Amino acid sequence: MNRKKAFAAALSASVMTLALAACGGGDSDGDGPGSAGDEDLAKGSTSSGGKNAEAEGPAPELEGAQEGGDLTVLAPDPDDGADSLDPAGLWSVTDNGIAQSLLFRSLTTFRQSEDGSYELVPDLATDLGTPNEDFTEWTFTLKEGIKWETGDPVTAEEVAFGIKRSFDADTFATGPGTAYSKPYFEGGDKYNGPYKDGDEFPGIEVQGNDIIMHFSTPFPEMDYYSVFPAIGPVPLDASEQDYGLKPLATGPYKVQEFVPNQKLVLVQNDQWDPETDPARRQLVDSYTFEFDVNPKVAAETVFSDEAGATTIVTALQGTDYTKATQDGLEDKMLVGPQPCTSFVMPKYSEIPELEVRQALAYAYDYENIWAAGGEVPGITRANGVTDESLGFGLLPPGMAGRQVWEGPDGEGITFDPEKSKELLKAAGFEPGEYEVQFVYDASTPEGEASAEQRKRGYEESGFKVEMFPYTGGSLYDVWTDPNNKLYKKINLLGTAWCQDWPSASTFLPVIVGADPEPGPYNTGAFSEDSVNAEIERIQGLPVEEQAEAWGELEQTVMTDFQPVINTGYYQVIFGIGSNVEGLANDTSVGGAPDYRTIYIAE
């Protein structure tokens, strides 16, 4: 998922100062506060608990849970702010964590099991859907008794309308429909949603309470895709542009106030029926989300018993972690893995030489860049540099079919200026001849410091370097906009990506696929016909054969092309107020607070 915007999470000040969705490593001894440890990360940060098609509401009771109180959520990362709450456009860790848990219901959803893993369960649908034999058709039946916050019943037509809106790639360019609706549904490649092309669409039909979906390509994972708010209802009179400012809720909470990218206040929705909902609860009276909060202010607040007792912070910095452990405040933090990878992405058309892209991997001074950005190796960032078991590939640890990729020569990748110079020479370039340009977050001292370390490493490794400061918010504003002035000046971009569900099908097509053209998070615009053809072939394989095939494709892409440089797997650090209980790391959305299990204790 995009996880942060991308997960949505955050590319830190180190690599790309912001995150999208993000994920990490663990204390090498596994003894950090709430830490999974590298061993657990390597074994399975995806935390998939399987499927439970028989699950019914209400959600299981939480031992000791209390009702009442107002929770404040501070989100320091610039990428955390939501500019719209339109279900069709939600595809980040932060957005989905809020929307799926509190605001919107979709055909299916995840819930936490007793062992802490997340299982797929029915939500608006009576079960997890019924596919035909070759997964080119799925049927979901809408439950009776589901209501909007207005008290009006939710209809199957409104679910179909909501799904059709996801095909509008212009209005919802960064929504999940670009990766899953348009490529898979019958006619999806030509359909641009109900506002532009009308309501008639061969990929979706409604018969009574049944929503029947038709696919041009087998889609065995439609039950997983159905967790997205985009695969849920939208009122038939919802506007194309303005619905995201005041959407109607079907979940346990509704919008009271929304100031895009600044503040969101949710209060209880009295039309939500817990008897129909197997995953969500209504334990807290209200949630107040404050976005783009100064990280130091956020940390000071949550560590204060007086000011932050009913507060959580979605992303503490590594420096906060270090100081808090020194001050004995381990119980006010939760460290957890995120199924995400962070990348530097060379513009493929402007850096066409394989040896140069490989040289860039050896020219990235991983640990010094992390440290300058306030990261803690093994806690907030990890890869094959800090743990050889993790490797330097595309897919995050725990992904089915994943094979550890050790670098172009099979011996791992470290900061090695001499190796980088050798590769540049093999490509025909002497030291100082090849110029690279990148943009960096200049809004914090950590962003400045990490960029300087990155520049120094490149220069020591034989590159000529120009870097451009940016203080306008998310670096994705530059990386994903070819018309941006800074975009035109740089040849190194980036992204961070998290799984949308426990499958490489949610990773490789998004990051290295380009059929018919690169998507928004393939920021380097990597495109090779052989890779596109293999993606299409794998998507048509029987589901039990896909994981191994995806793993093999990852090896091929990285060995033959290396279109990205893995700059770390993510781990998130939450701050927890002294009166907040039940906080869990929701890996089902890429690593965010699980708002379905939080309560306030007196």
N, C-alpha and C positions, 0 to 999 in steps of 0.2 A: 504494500500500500504505500501509498505515497506516504506513504506513510507518513512523516509529518508533513509536510505538504508534499507530499509525497507522500505524517505521521507523521502523513503525518506522521516526527519527533524532532530531532534537531541536529544539524551538522554543527559541530561545535566551533568555537572560535578557532580551534586549531585548523582543521582542514577546510572546512567550509562553514564556518561559523554558525551555521544554522542547522537545524536538523529537520529532518523530515520524519522521520519516523523513528528511529534509531536504535542501536542495540549494543551489546557489548561484551565484555569479558567479565571475569570475576577475579576475586582475590585468589592468587595461585594456591593458597592454602585453604581456600574456601571458608575463611573465618571472618570476612568482613561483615558488618552489620546487615543482616538480611540478605547476605550475598549468596548467590547460587554457586559461585566458584567456577573456574575455568572448566573443571571436569563436567559439571552439570551443563554448562554452556555448550560444550562440545557434543554432549550426548543428546541434547534436545531442548533448545530454547523455544521451539515452536509450541511446546506444551499442549499437544493435541490429545484430547481425551476420547476421541472417537465420536460416535453418533448415538443418539437416543431418540428414536422416532416416536417412542411411546410417552415421552415426557408431557406432563400436563400441569396447569396452574393449580394452586399458587406456587410460587418459588419455595424451595425448602426453607424452613425456619433456620435462622442463624442463632446459635447458642449465645445467650447473653446480650443479644441485640436490643437496643432501646430505640424508641421513637421520639422525634422532636429535635429541635435545635436548628440553627442556621449555619451552614458550612461555607467558608470562603476558600476559593481555589485560586492560587496565584500562579500564573503561567509566565515565567520570565523569558522564554525563548521568543524571538521576533516572529518565528514561523508559526507560533501557537495561535495567534489571533485569527479569528474567523471573520472574513469579510461578508459572508453570506451563510445562511442556514438552509439553503435550498437542498433538499435531499439528493437531487440529481448531480450536484456538484461536490458532494462531500466525499473526500478520498484521502484524508490525512489521519494520522494517529490521534491527534488531539480532537479533531472534528468528529471522527467516528466514535471515539471514546465517550464523548458527551452525547452525541446524537443517538447512537445505538443503545446506550444504557439508560438514557433518561427521556428523550424526546420522541423518537420515532420507532415504530414497530415495522418489521419487514416480514417476509414470508417465513424465514427461519432466523435463528439467532444462536449465539453461544451462551453457555452458562458455566460457572465454575463448579467442578465436581469436588467431592470431599477430599480427594488427594491433591487438589490445587490445579489440576489440568482443566482444560476447557473442552466441553463436549458440545456438539451441534445438536440443537433441539428445535422442534416446531415453534413458531411464533404466531403470526397471523394465520398460517396454514394449519390444517388439521394433522399433518404429518410432514415428513421431509420431502414430499413430492414423489411422483411416480413417473419414471422414465420408460420409454419403449426400449426394445432390445438393444438398439445401436446408439442410444442416447441422443437421437435427433429430435425427440419430442419429450417434453416434461409436462405433467399436469399437477397443479396445486389447487387444493380446495380451501376456500376462505372459511374461517370459523364464523359461527353466528355470534352476535352480541358485541362485536368490536365497534367502538364509538370514537368519533372525533371529540376534541375538547368541548365542542359546541353541543354535544349530545346527539348529533346526527349519526346515523349508522354509516360505517365504512362499507363500500360496495366493491365487488370484483371489478367493475368498470373503472373505479378510481385507482385500484391497484394496477390495472392494465395501462391507464393513462400515465401513472407515475413511471412505469417502466419505459413507456414510449418516449417520455421526456429525456431519458438517459441517452437517446440516440442523437440528440442535438449537440454535436461536437463543437459548434461555434459558441453557443451560449454557455455550455458546460464543458469547456475544453479540458479542464483538469479533473473531470469527474471520471468514475470507473467505467462508464459506458464506452469510452474511447478504447479501452483495452479488452472489454468483455462483451458488451452488447453489440457493438457494430461488427466485430469480426465473426461472432458465432451465430447470431440470429439470422434466420432466413430473410434475405432482403435487407439486412442491417447495413451492409456496405453502401447502399444507395439511399437509405431512409434517414432523414434529418430531423425527425421528431414531429409532433403534432402541430406545432406552431408554423412550421415551414412547409410540411408535406401533407398535412391533414391527418385525420384519425385512422384512415384505412392503412393497415400494415399487415402483411402476410405472416409475420413472425409471432403475432400474439392474437389470440381470440378468446372470447368470454362466452361460456355457456352456463347460465345460472351462477352458482358460486365457484365454478371452476375457471381457473386461468390456465389456458393451454398455450404452451410455447413451442415454436417450431424452429429448428436449427439447420443451417446449411452445413455445418461442421459438427461432428459429435461433441457434446459438451457434458461429460460425465460428472462435472463438478458444479452443475447449476445449483444444487442444494447448498453448496458453500457460498457461491456468488449471491445467493438470496438473502444473506445476512446484511447486505448493504442497504442503507436507507433508500438508495436509488431503485431498489427492487421492493418498493412499498407504495402505499397509496398517496396520491396528491389530489385535492379537490379539482373537479373538472373545470372550475372557473379560475384556477390559479393563473396568475400572470407569468409571462416569460421572464421578466426582469425583476419584479418586486416581491415575489413570493418568499424569497429567502430572508427578507427583513422581518416578516411576521408570519412564519409558517404555523399551521395548525398541528397540534400534538395528538398522538395516539398513545404515547407512553405515559409513565406515572407523573411526569412533570410537563409544564407548559411555559412558554416564554412570557415573562412579565415586562422585561426591559432588554433591549439589545442595541448596543452601540457598536457597530462593526469595528473589529480589531482592538476594541477597548474594554467593553464590559458586556456581560450577559447575566441576567438574573432569571432563574427558573423557580417556579412555585408549584405546589402540588396540583395535579389535574384530577378533579373529582369525578371525571367521566371514565377514568381508567379502571378496568375491572381486573383485580389480581387473580380472579378465578380462571381467567383466560390466558394468563401470562406465566409460563413456567420459569422465567429467568429473572424478572425485575422485582424490585421492592420499592416501597415508599416510606423509608425510615426517617429521612431528614425533611424538615419543613421547607427549606429553601436552599438553593445553591447560588452563590454569587461568584462568577468567574471574572477575574481581572487579568487582562492580557498585556504582554509586553512590559511587565513589571521589572524594575531594576533588579538584577539578580542578587545584589548585596542586600537590598531592602527586603526582598522575599526571604532570604536566609535568616536575616536578623529577626524578622517577624515570626517565622515559624519556630525558631529556637527560643523565643520569649514566652514563658508561661502566661504572662499577663496579656500580651497582644495577640499571640498566635495559638491560643488553646484550641480554637475550633477552625484551624486553618491547615491546608495542605499545600505543598509546593510541588509542581509537576516535574521540575528538573532543577535540582541543585547542581552547582558547579563542583568540579573536583577540588578546588580550594576550600569550598564549604565543607566537603566531606573530610578533608584532612584536618581542618581546624576542629570540627565537631567531634571527631574521634579523639583528638588530643584533649578536648574539654569534657570527655565522658558523656557525650550526647548520642551515643549509638542508638539508643531506643527511640530517637526522634528521626531516624532515617530508615528507609527500605531500599536496598539495592537489588535490582532485578534485571535479567537479560531481556533484550529486545531482538526479535528475529529480523535483524536489519544489517545492511552493509553500507558503508560510506565509500564514495568513489571520487577520484579525479577523472574527468572524461575529456581526453584530447579531442578537438574538432577533427573528425576523421578525414575530411577533405583537405584540411590544412596541415595535418601531420600524418601523411600517408605512409611513412616509412616504419615498418614493424620494429626495426632496431631502435629507432628514436623513441617509440612508445615504451619499449622495454627499458631503455635508458632512463626514462622518466621515473620508472618504478624504483630503480636503484639510486636515483637522485633525490628522492623524497626522504627527508631526515625524520622518520616517523616519531621516535620517542622525544626528540627535542622539540618538534612541532607540537606534539601533544602536551608536553610539560609547559611550554610557553603559553599555550592556550588554557592552562589550568586543569588539564586532564590528568587522571591518575592511571598510568599503565596497569592493566590487569583489573582495574576497577571500573573506570568509565570508558576505556578503550582497550581493545585487544585484537591481535591477529597473529600471523606467524612470527612476528618479531618478538612478541612476549610469550607466545605459547606455540611451539612447533606443531602441535596437533590441530591448529586451526587453519593454517594455510593462508593463501592470498587470492582465492578465487572469487567468484561472483556470489554464490549462494551462502546464506548464513548457516552457522552450525545447527545441526538437528534436522535439516531439511532432508526429506526422503530422497534417496538417490544421490545425495551429495558425495563427491569424492574430494579429498583434500588435494588442492592444486598447489604445488611447491615452487612455482616460478618457471621461467623459460628453460632453465637448465636442470630443474628438478632438485635443486639444492637450497631452496628457500630464497627469500629476498630480504636483504638488509640495506641500510644506507651505505652505499659503496661507490664513492666518487670515481675510483679508478675503473671499476666495472662499467659505470655509465660512460666514461670517456672511450673505453674500448668499443662499446656498442655504437657510439656516435661515429667513431672512426670507421667502423664496418659499414655504416650508412653513407660514408663519404664526407664527414664533417670534422673539422678541426675544432679544438676548444674555443669557445667564444663566437663561433659562426652561427649556431642554431639558436634562434630567439624564441622564447616562450613568454606569453603574457597571461596574467590572471587577475581577477578582481577579488578583493578581500573585504571583510567586514571591519570597517574602521571606527565603529561606534563604541568599542571597548578597548581598554589597554591590552586585554588578552588577544583580541583580534589583531591588533597591531603587532604584538610580539610574535605571535605564531606566523604571521605573514613574513616577518623579517627572517625567521628561522627557515621558512620555506624558500625564500629568495636566496639566502646564503647557501643552502644545500644544493639548489639548482646551479648556482654559480660555481661552487666547488666541483661540481660534477661536469663542467664543461659547457653549460648553457649560458646564453645571454638572456637577461631577465628584465622584464618591465612589469610592474604591478600597479594596479589602480585601486585607490580606496573607494569604498561605497558606504554611505550612511543612510541610505533611503529605506532600509528595512531588510526584507528577505533577499538573499542573493539569487533566489529563484526568479525574482523580477528581472534580473539580468540574464541568467542562464537560459530561460525559456522564452525570451523575446528577441527574435532576430532583428527587430527594428530598433532595439535599444542601442544607444550610441556606444555604451561600454561593451555590449555583446560584439559589436563589429571590430573592436580593438583587441579582443582576447582570443587565444587559441586553446586555453585550458579552462574547462568548465567543471561542473561537478553535480552530484546528486547523492542522496541517501535514500535507500529503498528498503521497505519492509514487506514481508509476505502479506498477502491478503487473506490467505488461508494456508494450511500446511502442505503446499505443493509448489514445486519449481515452476509450474505453469503460470504462477502469479509473479514470477521474477524475470525469467529469461526473455519472454516475449516483450516485456515492457522496457527492459534495459538494453537489449541488443537486437530486438526485432524492428523491422522497418518495412512492413508490407501493409498498405501500399507505400507508406513513408514513415520515417521515425516519429514516435510519439513524443509528448512533451518532456518525458523524463529520460529519454535517450538523448540527453542534452548535447552529446558529441556528434549526434546524427550518424552513428555507425550504421552501415548498411552493406551487407554482402548477400548476393543472391543465394549462395549455398546455405547460409545460415537461415535466411527466410524460408527456404524450401524445407529445411530440416525441422524448423518450428512447425510448419504446416503439417509435415508428415507425423510428427510426434502427437500433435493435437488430435489426429485421427486414429491413433493407436488404441487398442483396448486399454482401459484405465490401469490394469495391473501391470502393463508393460511400460507405462509412461515414465515412472520415477527413474528407472535405470537409464532410459533414453535421454532424459533431461540431464542427468549427471554426466553422461558421455558428451553431450553437446557442450556443456560448460567447459569440459577439458579441451575440446576442439577449439572453441572460441578463444579461450585464453592462450592456448599454445600457438595457434596459427595466426591470431590477430591481435591479442591483448588490447582490446579497445578501451579498457579501463584500468586504473590503478587502484587496488584495494587499499584504502587508508584507514581501515579499522572497522571492527564489529562493535556494536553499541551496547551499552548497559546504562540503565537509567537509575538516578538516585532521587527518590521522593523524600520530601520533608513532611513530617507528621506532627501536628499539634498535640499537646498533652492530653486533650479530651477526645481525640479522634481514635476510633477503634474500627477494626475490620478492613483496613486498607490492604488491598492485594494488587499485585502487578498483573494487569490484564494483557497477557500476551496474545489473546485472540484478536486484538486490534493493533498489535505491534509494540505494546509496551506503554500503557497509560494507567492511571489510577482506575480501579474497578469501582465505579460509582454505584454498582448494584449491591455491594457488600459493606459500604461505609456507614457507620452510625456514630452519633455523638454520645459519649458516656458522661453522666453527671458525677 
